[in-house]
Each structure stands twice: as structure tokens, then as C-alpha cells.
Amino acid sequence: MYKNPGFDPEEIEQLKRECKAERRSFVYVADEFEDDEENENDEHAHVQFVGWQNDKEVVYDALIYTLRLHHSTLVYDAALERLKQHMPDYLPPDERGELDDIDLDAEEEAESLLTEFIEEIEENEEIKVKEHVETDTSFEYGIGLEVGLNKTEINEKVVTEFIIAFNAGRLQLDNTLYSFSTSEEED
């Protein structure tokens, strides 16, 4: 019995069958936390594929996203930290319970400050990102990967090319540091 089912040969064979049925080298993973509208620009994909580690096959569970999405997430998080310094009692919408009271004036002020902090961080290019692959060997199913790629979208072709290069040990990441701005997205 395997502690991590992503190392179990039966699980690996099952994933290979699913990939073959899909006629791809990977399968998409349905995320219960996200709806299709969140990924309407194809900025990320959650996939599983079979690869190798220490001369043994293993399931890789990969979240692959654009550098623009990664950057905007980091900028938002930094702006939120600044907002919490100015408004220590502020609770972001994703941290609120159903019973939390919402002061509409404070909410409006918080949104305005948050926008201001985001613009300031972007204008000063305080946050820069580069292509990366983060590996989580203590993942609950196989090996977890977080992959940031300098692509405009994460589509089937991008995922396939990544998997081929990754599995062949020929993945070359761009070490250039990039910064993005929200105004570029709106153009």
C-alpha cells in the first residue's frame, strides 16, 4: 500500500488510460473552488500527467499559470497587507463569514485604498516575477508542481510543450524579471 496514491502503479496506469482516452499527455483537473469565469482568459490550468522521479513513474499534479496572473496575485496580496496596516479591522471578502457586518462606508474606503495601493505597487514596479517551477514532494497525491510561464495564455499546446520539456529534462526557464500593470490588461 502506498502512503501517497500518486506513486501507486495502479493509479499511474489509470491516469495513462485517461490520457490515452483524451488523446493528450495530461488530463485537466476540475477544481471545485473555481468557476469557468475566473479563467476566462485561459491564464491557468490544473493538470495531471505521468512523469519520472528517481527512475520511477509518478503522477505530477500541476498548476500552470501565466506570469501576468502570478504578478497580479502577488501585487494584490501586497496591497492587501498595506490596507490592513491602514485599516487593521478590515476583513477581505474571501475571509468574511455570512454573519459579518459590513460597513458600506468603510468598505468603499477600503476598496479605494486597495486600488490606490495596487496602482502604486505597479507604478513603482515593486514586484517582479520570472518563470519558475516549484516542486512539492509532500503533496497528498503524487508530486505537486506550481509553474509560472511567460505566456499570454495557458492552452493545450503550452501545457503539452511544458510536459514534453519537463519529462525530457530539457525545460529551460526564462530568468528575466517581469513586471506588469493593470492598465496594460485593459488596453
CNS distance restraints for C-alpha pairs under 8 A (distance, minus, plus):
assign (resid   1 and name CA) (resid   8 and name CA) 7.84 0.50 0.50
assign (resid   2 and name CA) (resid   7 and name CA) 6.80 0.50 0.50
assign (resid   2 and name CA) (resid   8 and name CA) 5.93 0.50 0.50
assign (resid   4 and name CA) (resid   8 and name CA) 7.31 0.50 0.50
assign (resid   4 and name CA) (resid 140 and name CA) 6.07 0.50 0.50
assign (resid   4 and name CA) (resid 141 and name CA) 5.69 0.50 0.50
assign (resid   4 and name CA) (resid 142 and name CA) 6.30 0.50 0.50
assign (resid   5 and name CA) (resid  11 and name CA) 6.63 0.50 0.50
assign (resid   5 and name CA) (resid 140 and name CA) 7.85 0.50 0.50
assign (resid   5 and name CA) (resid 141 and name CA) 5.73 0.50 0.50
assign (resid   5 and name CA) (resid 142 and name CA) 6.60 0.50 0.50
assign (resid   6 and name CA) (resid  11 and name CA) 6.45 0.50 0.50
assign (resid   6 and name CA) (resid  12 and name CA) 6.86 0.50 0.50
assign (resid   6 and name CA) (resid  58 and name CA) 5.95 0.50 0.50
assign (resid   6 and name CA) (resid  59 and name CA) 4.95 0.50 0.50
assign (resid   6 and name CA) (resid  60 and name CA) 7.64 0.50 0.50
assign (resid   6 and name CA) (resid 140 and name CA) 7.91 0.50 0.50
assign (resid   6 and name CA) (resid 141 and name CA) 4.67 0.50 0.50
assign (resid   6 and name CA) (resid 142 and name CA) 3.56 0.50 0.50
assign (resid   6 and name CA) (resid 143 and name CA) 7.26 0.50 0.50
assign (resid   7 and name CA) (resid  11 and name CA) 7.45 0.50 0.50
assign (resid   7 and name CA) (resid  12 and name CA) 7.13 0.50 0.50
assign (resid   7 and name CA) (resid  57 and name CA) 7.20 0.50 0.50
assign (resid   7 and name CA) (resid  58 and name CA) 5.03 0.50 0.50
assign (resid   7 and name CA) (resid  59 and name CA) 6.58 0.50 0.50
assign (resid   7 and name CA) (resid 141 and name CA) 7.94 0.50 0.50
assign (resid   7 and name CA) (resid 142 and name CA) 5.81 0.50 0.50
assign (resid   8 and name CA) (resid  12 and name CA) 6.29 0.50 0.50
assign (resid   8 and name CA) (resid  58 and name CA) 7.75 0.50 0.50
assign (resid   9 and name CA) (resid  13 and name CA) 6.10 0.50 0.50
assign (resid   9 and name CA) (resid  57 and name CA) 7.77 0.50 0.50
assign (resid  10 and name CA) (resid  14 and name CA) 6.16 0.50 0.50
assign (resid  11 and name CA) (resid  15 and name CA) 6.25 0.50 0.50
assign (resid  12 and name CA) (resid  16 and name CA) 6.24 0.50 0.50
assign (resid  12 and name CA) (resid  50 and name CA) 6.78 0.50 0.50
assign (resid  12 and name CA) (resid  57 and name CA) 7.41 0.50 0.50
assign (resid  12 and name CA) (resid  58 and name CA) 6.60 0.50 0.50
assign (resid  12 and name CA) (resid  59 and name CA) 6.27 0.50 0.50
assign (resid  13 and name CA) (resid  17 and name CA) 6.24 0.50 0.50
assign (resid  14 and name CA) (resid  18 and name CA) 6.31 0.50 0.50
assign (resid  15 and name CA) (resid  19 and name CA) 6.11 0.50 0.50
assign (resid  15 and name CA) (resid  27 and name CA) 7.92 0.50 0.50
assign (resid  15 and name CA) (resid  49 and name CA) 7.29 0.50 0.50
assign (resid  15 and name CA) (resid  50 and name CA) 7.34 0.50 0.50
assign (resid  15 and name CA) (resid  59 and name CA) 7.94 0.50 0.50
assign (resid  16 and name CA) (resid  20 and name CA) 6.12 0.50 0.50
assign (resid  16 and name CA) (resid  49 and name CA) 7.96 0.50 0.50
assign (resid  16 and name CA) (resid  50 and name CA) 7.09 0.50 0.50
assign (resid  17 and name CA) (resid  21 and name CA) 6.14 0.50 0.50
assign (resid  18 and name CA) (resid  22 and name CA) 6.22 0.50 0.50
assign (resid  18 and name CA) (resid  27 and name CA) 7.06 0.50 0.50
assign (resid  19 and name CA) (resid  23 and name CA) 5.95 0.50 0.50
assign (resid  19 and name CA) (resid  24 and name CA) 5.30 0.50 0.50
assign (resid  19 and name CA) (resid  25 and name CA) 5.60 0.50 0.50
assign (resid  19 and name CA) (resid  26 and name CA) 5.37 0.50 0.50
assign (resid  19 and name CA) (resid  27 and name CA) 5.83 0.50 0.50
assign (resid  19 and name CA) (resid  49 and name CA) 7.90 0.50 0.50
assign (resid  20 and name CA) (resid  24 and name CA) 6.32 0.50 0.50
assign (resid  20 and name CA) (resid  25 and name CA) 7.44 0.50 0.50
assign (resid  22 and name CA) (resid  27 and name CA) 7.28 0.50 0.50
assign (resid  24 and name CA) (resid 160 and name CA) 7.77 0.50 0.50
assign (resid  25 and name CA) (resid  49 and name CA) 6.43 0.50 0.50
assign (resid  25 and name CA) (resid  50 and name CA) 7.91 0.50 0.50
assign (resid  25 and name CA) (resid 160 and name CA) 6.69 0.50 0.50
assign (resid  25 and name CA) (resid 163 and name CA) 7.63 0.50 0.50
assign (resid  26 and name CA) (resid  47 and name CA) 6.35 0.50 0.50
assign (resid  26 and name CA) (resid  48 and name CA) 5.54 0.50 0.50
assign (resid  26 and name CA) (resid  49 and name CA) 4.53 0.50 0.50
assign (resid  26 and name CA) (resid  50 and name CA) 7.54 0.50 0.50
assign (resid  26 and name CA) (resid 160 and name CA) 7.68 0.50 0.50
assign (resid  27 and name CA) (resid  47 and name CA) 5.51 0.50 0.50
assign (resid  27 and name CA) (resid  48 and name CA) 5.47 0.50 0.50
assign (resid  27 and name CA) (resid  49 and name CA) 6.69 0.50 0.50
assign (resid  28 and name CA) (resid  45 and name CA) 7.30 0.50 0.50
assign (resid  28 and name CA) (resid  46 and name CA) 5.89 0.50 0.50
assign (resid  28 and name CA) (resid  47 and name CA) 4.41 0.50 0.50
assign (resid  28 and name CA) (resid  48 and name CA) 6.55 0.50 0.50
assign (resid  29 and name CA) (resid  46 and name CA) 5.39 0.50 0.50
assign (resid  29 and name CA) (resid  47 and name CA) 5.24 0.50 0.50
assign (resid  29 and name CA) (resid  48 and name CA) 6.84 0.50 0.50
assign (resid  30 and name CA) (resid  46 and name CA) 7.52 0.50 0.50
assign (resid  31 and name CA) (resid  35 and name CA) 7.94 0.50 0.50
assign (resid  31 and name CA) (resid  46 and name CA) 7.71 0.50 0.50
assign (resid  34 and name CA) (resid  38 and name CA) 6.58 0.50 0.50
assign (resid  35 and name CA) (resid  39 and name CA) 7.49 0.50 0.50
assign (resid  36 and name CA) (resid  40 and name CA) 6.24 0.50 0.50
assign (resid  39 and name CA) (resid  43 and name CA) 6.05 0.50 0.50
assign (resid  39 and name CA) (resid  44 and name CA) 6.73 0.50 0.50
assign (resid  41 and name CA) (resid 153 and name CA) 6.87 0.50 0.50
assign (resid  42 and name CA) (resid 153 and name CA) 5.22 0.50 0.50
assign (resid  42 and name CA) (resid 154 and name CA) 5.45 0.50 0.50
assign (resid  42 and name CA) (resid 155 and name CA) 6.60 0.50 0.50
assign (resid  43 and name CA) (resid  65 and name CA) 5.58 0.50 0.50
assign (resid  43 and name CA) (resid  66 and name CA) 5.44 0.50 0.50
assign (resid  43 and name CA) (resid  69 and name CA) 6.47 0.50 0.50
assign (resid  43 and name CA) (resid 152 and name CA) 7.38 0.50 0.50
assign (resid  43 and name CA) (resid 153 and name CA) 5.05 0.50 0.50
assign (resid  43 and name CA) (resid 154 and name CA) 5.42 0.50 0.50
assign (resid  44 and name CA) (resid  63 and name CA) 7.07 0.50 0.50
assign (resid  44 and name CA) (resid  64 and name CA) 5.41 0.50 0.50
assign (resid  44 and name CA) (resid  65 and name CA) 4.02 0.50 0.50
assign (resid  44 and name CA) (resid  66 and name CA) 6.40 0.50 0.50
assign (resid  44 and name CA) (resid 153 and name CA) 7.35 0.50 0.50
assign (resid  44 and name CA) (resid 154 and name CA) 5.45 0.50 0.50
assign (resid  45 and name CA) (resid  63 and name CA) 5.85 0.50 0.50
assign (resid  45 and name CA) (resid  64 and name CA) 5.28 0.50 0.50
assign (resid  45 and name CA) (resid  65 and name CA) 6.47 0.50 0.50
assign (resid  45 and name CA) (resid 154 and name CA) 6.45 0.50 0.50
assign (resid  45 and name CA) (resid 155 and name CA) 7.69 0.50 0.50
assign (resid  46 and name CA) (resid  61 and name CA) 7.46 0.50 0.50
assign (resid  46 and name CA) (resid  62 and name CA) 5.73 0.50 0.50
assign (resid  46 and name CA) (resid  63 and name CA) 4.51 0.50 0.50
assign (resid  46 and name CA) (resid  64 and name CA) 6.35 0.50 0.50
assign (resid  47 and name CA) (resid  61 and name CA) 5.99 0.50 0.50
assign (resid  47 and name CA) (resid  62 and name CA) 5.29 0.50 0.50
assign (resid  47 and name CA) (resid  63 and name CA) 6.50 0.50 0.50
assign (resid  47 and name CA) (resid  64 and name CA) 7.87 0.50 0.50
assign (resid  48 and name CA) (resid  59 and name CA) 6.62 0.50 0.50
assign (resid  48 and name CA) (resid  60 and name CA) 5.46 0.50 0.50
assign (resid  48 and name CA) (resid  61 and name CA) 4.52 0.50 0.50
assign (resid  48 and name CA) (resid  62 and name CA) 6.02 0.50 0.50
assign (resid  49 and name CA) (resid  59 and name CA) 5.73 0.50 0.50
assign (resid  49 and name CA) (resid  60 and name CA) 5.36 0.50 0.50
assign (resid  49 and name CA) (resid  61 and name CA) 6.86 0.50 0.50
assign (resid  49 and name CA) (resid 163 and name CA) 7.79 0.50 0.50
assign (resid  50 and name CA) (resid  57 and name CA) 6.60 0.50 0.50
assign (resid  50 and name CA) (resid  58 and name CA) 5.70 0.50 0.50
assign (resid  50 and name CA) (resid  59 and name CA) 4.69 0.50 0.50
assign (resid  50 and name CA) (resid  60 and name CA) 6.03 0.50 0.50
assign (resid  51 and name CA) (resid  57 and name CA) 5.60 0.50 0.50
assign (resid  51 and name CA) (resid  58 and name CA) 5.50 0.50 0.50
assign (resid  51 and name CA) (resid  59 and name CA) 6.26 0.50 0.50
assign (resid  51 and name CA) (resid  60 and name CA) 6.51 0.50 0.50
assign (resid  51 and name CA) (resid 167 and name CA) 5.82 0.50 0.50
assign (resid  52 and name CA) (resid  56 and name CA) 5.39 0.50 0.50
assign (resid  52 and name CA) (resid  57 and name CA) 4.50 0.50 0.50
assign (resid  52 and name CA) (resid  58 and name CA) 5.66 0.50 0.50
assign (resid  52 and name CA) (resid 167 and name CA) 6.92 0.50 0.50
assign (resid  53 and name CA) (resid  57 and name CA) 6.37 0.50 0.50
assign (resid  53 and name CA) (resid  58 and name CA) 6.62 0.50 0.50
assign (resid  58 and name CA) (resid 142 and name CA) 6.12 0.50 0.50
assign (resid  58 and name CA) (resid 143 and name CA) 7.40 0.50 0.50
assign (resid  59 and name CA) (resid 141 and name CA) 7.46 0.50 0.50
assign (resid  59 and name CA) (resid 142 and name CA) 4.77 0.50 0.50
assign (resid  59 and name CA) (resid 143 and name CA) 6.41 0.50 0.50
assign (resid  60 and name CA) (resid 142 and name CA) 5.56 0.50 0.50
assign (resid  60 and name CA) (resid 143 and name CA) 4.87 0.50 0.50
assign (resid  60 and name CA) (resid 144 and name CA) 5.90 0.50 0.50
assign (resid  60 and name CA) (resid 145 and name CA) 6.90 0.50 0.50
assign (resid  61 and name CA) (resid 141 and name CA) 7.30 0.50 0.50
assign (resid  61 and name CA) (resid 142 and name CA) 6.60 0.50 0.50
assign (resid  61 and name CA) (resid 143 and name CA) 6.02 0.50 0.50
assign (resid  61 and name CA) (resid 144 and name CA) 4.84 0.50 0.50
assign (resid  61 and name CA) (resid 145 and name CA) 6.07 0.50 0.50
assign (resid  62 and name CA) (resid 144 and name CA) 5.81 0.50 0.50
assign (resid  62 and name CA) (resid 145 and name CA) 4.46 0.50 0.50
assign (resid  62 and name CA) (resid 146 and name CA) 5.85 0.50 0.50
assign (resid  62 and name CA) (resid 147 and name CA) 7.13 0.50 0.50
assign (resid  63 and name CA) (resid 145 and name CA) 6.20 0.50 0.50
assign (resid  63 and name CA) (resid 146 and name CA) 5.01 0.50 0.50
assign (resid  63 and name CA) (resid 147 and name CA) 6.14 0.50 0.50
assign (resid  64 and name CA) (resid 145 and name CA) 8.00 0.50 0.50
assign (resid  64 and name CA) (resid 146 and name CA) 6.08 0.50 0.50
assign (resid  64 and name CA) (resid 147 and name CA) 4.62 0.50 0.50
assign (resid  64 and name CA) (resid 148 and name CA) 6.02 0.50 0.50
assign (resid  64 and name CA) (resid 149 and name CA) 7.38 0.50 0.50
assign (resid  64 and name CA) (resid 154 and name CA) 7.24 0.50 0.50
assign (resid  64 and name CA) (resid 159 and name CA) 7.71 0.50 0.50
assign (resid  65 and name CA) (resid  69 and name CA) 6.66 0.50 0.50
assign (resid  65 and name CA) (resid  70 and name CA) 6.97 0.50 0.50
assign (resid  65 and name CA) (resid 147 and name CA) 6.23 0.50 0.50
assign (resid  65 and name CA) (resid 148 and name CA) 5.12 0.50 0.50
assign (resid  65 and name CA) (resid 149 and name CA) 6.29 0.50 0.50
assign (resid  65 and name CA) (resid 153 and name CA) 7.99 0.50 0.50
assign (resid  65 and name CA) (resid 154 and name CA) 6.44 0.50 0.50
assign (resid  66 and name CA) (resid  70 and name CA) 6.38 0.50 0.50
assign (resid  66 and name CA) (resid 148 and name CA) 5.58 0.50 0.50
assign (resid  66 and name CA) (resid 149 and name CA) 5.10 0.50 0.50
assign (resid  66 and name CA) (resid 150 and name CA) 5.80 0.50 0.50
assign (resid  66 and name CA) (resid 151 and name CA) 5.61 0.50 0.50
assign (resid  66 and name CA) (resid 152 and name CA) 6.57 0.50 0.50
assign (resid  66 and name CA) (resid 153 and name CA) 6.41 0.50 0.50
assign (resid  66 and name CA) (resid 154 and name CA) 6.70 0.50 0.50
assign (resid  67 and name CA) (resid  71 and name CA) 5.91 0.50 0.50
assign (resid  67 and name CA) (resid 129 and name CA) 6.68 0.50 0.50
assign (resid  67 and name CA) (resid 130 and name CA) 6.96 0.50 0.50
assign (resid  67 and name CA) (resid 131 and name CA) 6.97 0.50 0.50
assign (resid  67 and name CA) (resid 148 and name CA) 5.49 0.50 0.50
assign (resid  67 and name CA) (resid 149 and name CA) 5.57 0.50 0.50
assign (resid  67 and name CA) (resid 150 and name CA) 5.24 0.50 0.50
assign (resid  67 and name CA) (resid 151 and name CA) 7.12 0.50 0.50
assign (resid  67 and name CA) (resid 178 and name CA) 7.92 0.50 0.50
assign (resid  68 and name CA) (resid  72 and name CA) 6.13 0.50 0.50
assign (resid  68 and name CA) (resid 150 and name CA) 7.72 0.50 0.50
assign (resid  68 and name CA) (resid 152 and name CA) 7.90 0.50 0.50
assign (resid  68 and name CA) (resid 179 and name CA) 7.99 0.50 0.50
assign (resid  68 and name CA) (resid 180 and name CA) 6.40 0.50 0.50
assign (resid  69 and name CA) (resid  73 and name CA) 6.18 0.50 0.50
assign (resid  70 and name CA) (resid  74 and name CA) 6.34 0.50 0.50
assign (resid  70 and name CA) (resid 129 and name CA) 7.55 0.50 0.50
assign (resid  70 and name CA) (resid 148 and name CA) 7.00 0.50 0.50
assign (resid  71 and name CA) (resid  75 and name CA) 6.10 0.50 0.50
assign (resid  71 and name CA) (resid 127 and name CA) 7.16 0.50 0.50
assign (resid  71 and name CA) (resid 128 and name CA) 7.00 0.50 0.50
assign (resid  71 and name CA) (resid 129 and name CA) 6.23 0.50 0.50
assign (resid  71 and name CA) (resid 179 and name CA) 6.99 0.50 0.50
assign (resid  71 and name CA) (resid 180 and name CA) 6.89 0.50 0.50
assign (resid  72 and name CA) (resid  76 and name CA) 6.04 0.50 0.50
assign (resid  72 and name CA) (resid 180 and name CA) 7.66 0.50 0.50
assign (resid  72 and name CA) (resid 182 and name CA) 7.97 0.50 0.50
assign (resid  73 and name CA) (resid  77 and name CA) 6.19 0.50 0.50
assign (resid  74 and name CA) (resid  78 and name CA) 6.18 0.50 0.50
assign (resid  74 and name CA) (resid 127 and name CA) 7.39 0.50 0.50
assign (resid  75 and name CA) (resid  79 and name CA) 6.10 0.50 0.50
assign (resid  75 and name CA) (resid 118 and name CA) 6.31 0.50 0.50
assign (resid  75 and name CA) (resid 121 and name CA) 6.76 0.50 0.50
assign (resid  75 and name CA) (resid 122 and name CA) 7.38 0.50 0.50
assign (resid  75 and name CA) (resid 127 and name CA) 6.75 0.50 0.50
assign (resid  76 and name CA) (resid  80 and name CA) 6.03 0.50 0.50
assign (resid  76 and name CA) (resid 118 and name CA) 6.43 0.50 0.50
assign (resid  77 and name CA) (resid  81 and name CA) 6.31 0.50 0.50
assign (resid  78 and name CA) (resid  82 and name CA) 6.48 0.50 0.50
assign (resid  79 and name CA) (resid  83 and name CA) 6.17 0.50 0.50
assign (resid  79 and name CA) (resid 114 and name CA) 5.96 0.50 0.50
assign (resid  79 and name CA) (resid 117 and name CA) 5.18 0.50 0.50
assign (resid  79 and name CA) (resid 118 and name CA) 5.53 0.50 0.50
assign (resid  79 and name CA) (resid 121 and name CA) 7.48 0.50 0.50
assign (resid  80 and name CA) (resid  84 and name CA) 6.19 0.50 0.50
assign (resid  80 and name CA) (resid 114 and name CA) 6.54 0.50 0.50
assign (resid  81 and name CA) (resid  85 and name CA) 6.47 0.50 0.50
assign (resid  82 and name CA) (resid  86 and name CA) 6.54 0.50 0.50
assign (resid  82 and name CA) (resid 117 and name CA) 7.32 0.50 0.50
assign (resid  83 and name CA) (resid  87 and name CA) 5.84 0.50 0.50
assign (resid  83 and name CA) (resid  88 and name CA) 7.73 0.50 0.50
assign (resid  83 and name CA) (resid  90 and name CA) 7.87 0.50 0.50
assign (resid  83 and name CA) (resid 110 and name CA) 7.10 0.50 0.50
assign (resid  83 and name CA) (resid 113 and name CA) 6.77 0.50 0.50
assign (resid  83 and name CA) (resid 114 and name CA) 6.22 0.50 0.50
assign (resid  83 and name CA) (resid 117 and name CA) 7.76 0.50 0.50
assign (resid  84 and name CA) (resid  88 and name CA) 4.67 0.50 0.50
assign (resid  84 and name CA) (resid  89 and name CA) 7.23 0.50 0.50
assign (resid  84 and name CA) (resid  90 and name CA) 6.25 0.50 0.50
assign (resid  87 and name CA) (resid 110 and name CA) 7.70 0.50 0.50
assign (resid  90 and name CA) (resid 110 and name CA) 7.56 0.50 0.50
assign (resid  91 and name CA) (resid  95 and name CA) 6.22 0.50 0.50
assign (resid  91 and name CA) (resid  96 and name CA) 6.30 0.50 0.50
assign (resid  92 and name CA) (resid  96 and name CA) 6.56 0.50 0.50
assign (resid  96 and name CA) (resid 100 and name CA) 6.18 0.50 0.50
assign (resid 102 and name CA) (resid 107 and name CA) 7.14 0.50 0.50
assign (resid 103 and name CA) (resid 107 and name CA) 6.01 0.50 0.50
assign (resid 104 and name CA) (resid 108 and name CA) 6.09 0.50 0.50
assign (resid 105 and name CA) (resid 109 and name CA) 6.25 0.50 0.50
assign (resid 106 and name CA) (resid 110 and name CA) 6.00 0.50 0.50
assign (resid 107 and name CA) (resid 111 and name CA) 6.17 0.50 0.50
assign (resid 108 and name CA) (resid 112 and name CA) 6.21 0.50 0.50
assign (resid 109 and name CA) (resid 113 and name CA) 6.15 0.50 0.50
assign (resid 110 and name CA) (resid 114 and name CA) 5.95 0.50 0.50
assign (resid 111 and name CA) (resid 115 and name CA) 6.17 0.50 0.50
assign (resid 112 and name CA) (resid 116 and name CA) 6.25 0.50 0.50
assign (resid 113 and name CA) (resid 117 and name CA) 6.11 0.50 0.50
assign (resid 114 and name CA) (resid 118 and name CA) 6.15 0.50 0.50
assign (resid 115 and name CA) (resid 119 and name CA) 6.21 0.50 0.50
assign (resid 116 and name CA) (resid 120 and name CA) 6.17 0.50 0.50
assign (resid 117 and name CA) (resid 121 and name CA) 6.09 0.50 0.50
assign (resid 118 and name CA) (resid 122 and name CA) 6.14 0.50 0.50
assign (resid 119 and name CA) (resid 123 and name CA) 5.89 0.50 0.50
assign (resid 119 and name CA) (resid 181 and name CA) 7.88 0.50 0.50
assign (resid 119 and name CA) (resid 182 and name CA) 7.93 0.50 0.50
assign (resid 120 and name CA) (resid 124 and name CA) 6.09 0.50 0.50
assign (resid 121 and name CA) (resid 125 and name CA) 5.97 0.50 0.50
assign (resid 121 and name CA) (resid 126 and name CA) 5.39 0.50 0.50
assign (resid 121 and name CA) (resid 127 and name CA) 7.15 0.50 0.50
assign (resid 122 and name CA) (resid 126 and name CA) 6.59 0.50 0.50
assign (resid 122 and name CA) (resid 127 and name CA) 7.39 0.50 0.50
assign (resid 122 and name CA) (resid 179 and name CA) 7.50 0.50 0.50
assign (resid 122 and name CA) (resid 180 and name CA) 6.84 0.50 0.50
assign (resid 122 and name CA) (resid 181 and name CA) 5.49 0.50 0.50
assign (resid 122 and name CA) (resid 182 and name CA) 7.81 0.50 0.50
assign (resid 123 and name CA) (resid 181 and name CA) 7.43 0.50 0.50
assign (resid 125 and name CA) (resid 179 and name CA) 6.03 0.50 0.50
assign (resid 125 and name CA) (resid 180 and name CA) 7.85 0.50 0.50
assign (resid 127 and name CA) (resid 179 and name CA) 6.45 0.50 0.50
assign (resid 128 and name CA) (resid 177 and name CA) 5.52 0.50 0.50
assign (resid 128 and name CA) (resid 178 and name CA) 5.09 0.50 0.50
assign (resid 128 and name CA) (resid 179 and name CA) 4.81 0.50 0.50
assign (resid 129 and name CA) (resid 177 and name CA) 5.26 0.50 0.50
assign (resid 129 and name CA) (resid 178 and name CA) 5.20 0.50 0.50
assign (resid 129 and name CA) (resid 179 and name CA) 6.54 0.50 0.50
assign (resid 130 and name CA) (resid 148 and name CA) 7.41 0.50 0.50
assign (resid 130 and name CA) (resid 149 and name CA) 7.78 0.50 0.50
assign (resid 130 and name CA) (resid 150 and name CA) 7.61 0.50 0.50
assign (resid 130 and name CA) (resid 174 and name CA) 6.71 0.50 0.50
assign (resid 130 and name CA) (resid 175 and name CA) 5.61 0.50 0.50
assign (resid 130 and name CA) (resid 176 and name CA) 5.83 0.50 0.50
assign (resid 130 and name CA) (resid 177 and name CA) 4.91 0.50 0.50
assign (resid 130 and name CA) (resid 178 and name CA) 6.15 0.50 0.50
assign (resid 131 and name CA) (resid 147 and name CA) 7.47 0.50 0.50
assign (resid 131 and name CA) (resid 148 and name CA) 5.05 0.50 0.50
assign (resid 131 and name CA) (resid 149 and name CA) 5.01 0.50 0.50
assign (resid 131 and name CA) (resid 150 and name CA) 6.26 0.50 0.50
assign (resid 131 and name CA) (resid 173 and name CA) 5.64 0.50 0.50
assign (resid 131 and name CA) (resid 174 and name CA) 5.53 0.50 0.50
assign (resid 131 and name CA) (resid 175 and name CA) 6.29 0.50 0.50
assign (resid 131 and name CA) (resid 176 and name CA) 7.83 0.50 0.50
assign (resid 132 and name CA) (resid 146 and name CA) 7.83 0.50 0.50
assign (resid 132 and name CA) (resid 147 and name CA) 5.67 0.50 0.50
assign (resid 132 and name CA) (resid 148 and name CA) 5.21 0.50 0.50
assign (resid 132 and name CA) (resid 149 and name CA) 7.00 0.50 0.50
assign (resid 132 and name CA) (resid 173 and name CA) 6.64 0.50 0.50
assign (resid 133 and name CA) (resid 145 and name CA) 6.53 0.50 0.50
assign (resid 133 and name CA) (resid 146 and name CA) 5.64 0.50 0.50
assign (resid 133 and name CA) (resid 147 and name CA) 4.53 0.50 0.50
assign (resid 133 and name CA) (resid 148 and name CA) 6.62 0.50 0.50
assign (resid 134 and name CA) (resid 145 and name CA) 5.54 0.50 0.50
assign (resid 134 and name CA) (resid 146 and name CA) 5.04 0.50 0.50
assign (resid 134 and name CA) (resid 147 and name CA) 6.48 0.50 0.50
assign (resid 135 and name CA) (resid 143 and name CA) 7.02 0.50 0.50
assign (resid 135 and name CA) (resid 144 and name CA) 5.77 0.50 0.50
assign (resid 135 and name CA) (resid 145 and name CA) 4.78 0.50 0.50
assign (resid 135 and name CA) (resid 146 and name CA) 6.72 0.50 0.50
assign (resid 136 and name CA) (resid 143 and name CA) 5.80 0.50 0.50
assign (resid 136 and name CA) (resid 144 and name CA) 4.73 0.50 0.50
assign (resid 136 and name CA) (resid 145 and name CA) 6.21 0.50 0.50
assign (resid 137 and name CA) (resid 142 and name CA) 7.57 0.50 0.50
assign (resid 137 and name CA) (resid 143 and name CA) 5.04 0.50 0.50
assign (resid 137 and name CA) (resid 144 and name CA) 6.50 0.50 0.50
assign (resid 138 and name CA) (resid 143 and name CA) 7.09 0.50 0.50
assign (resid 138 and name CA) (resid 144 and name CA) 7.90 0.50 0.50
assign (resid 139 and name CA) (resid 143 and name CA) 5.50 0.50 0.50
assign (resid 139 and name CA) (resid 144 and name CA) 5.48 0.50 0.50
assign (resid 150 and name CA) (resid 174 and name CA) 7.78 0.50 0.50
assign (resid 154 and name CA) (resid 158 and name CA) 5.82 0.50 0.50
assign (resid 154 and name CA) (resid 159 and name CA) 6.78 0.50 0.50
assign (resid 155 and name CA) (resid 159 and name CA) 6.27 0.50 0.50
assign (resid 156 and name CA) (resid 160 and name CA) 6.04 0.50 0.50
assign (resid 157 and name CA) (resid 161 and name CA) 6.11 0.50 0.50
assign (resid 158 and name CA) (resid 162 and name CA) 6.13 0.50 0.50
assign (resid 159 and name CA) (resid 163 and name CA) 6.22 0.50 0.50
assign (resid 160 and name CA) (resid 164 and name CA) 6.21 0.50 0.50
assign (resid 161 and name CA) (resid 165 and name CA) 6.23 0.50 0.50
assign (resid 162 and name CA) (resid 166 and name CA) 5.89 0.50 0.50
assign (resid 162 and name CA) (resid 171 and name CA) 7.32 0.50 0.50
assign (resid 163 and name CA) (resid 167 and name CA) 5.86 0.50 0.50
assign (resid 164 and name CA) (resid 168 and name CA) 6.08 0.50 0.50
assign (resid 165 and name CA) (resid 169 and name CA) 6.09 0.50 0.50
assign (resid 165 and name CA) (resid 170 and name CA) 4.88 0.50 0.50
assign (resid 165 and name CA) (resid 171 and name CA) 4.74 0.50 0.50
assign (resid 166 and name CA) (resid 170 and name CA) 6.14 0.50 0.50
assign (resid 166 and name CA) (resid 171 and name CA) 5.14 0.50 0.50
assign (resid 180 and name CA) (resid 184 and name CA) 7.26 0.50 0.50
assign (resid 181 and name CA) (resid 185 and name CA) 7.09 0.50 0.50
assign (resid 182 and name CA) (resid 186 and name CA) 6.67 0.50 0.50
assign (resid 183 and name CA) (resid 187 and name CA) 6.52 0.50 0.50
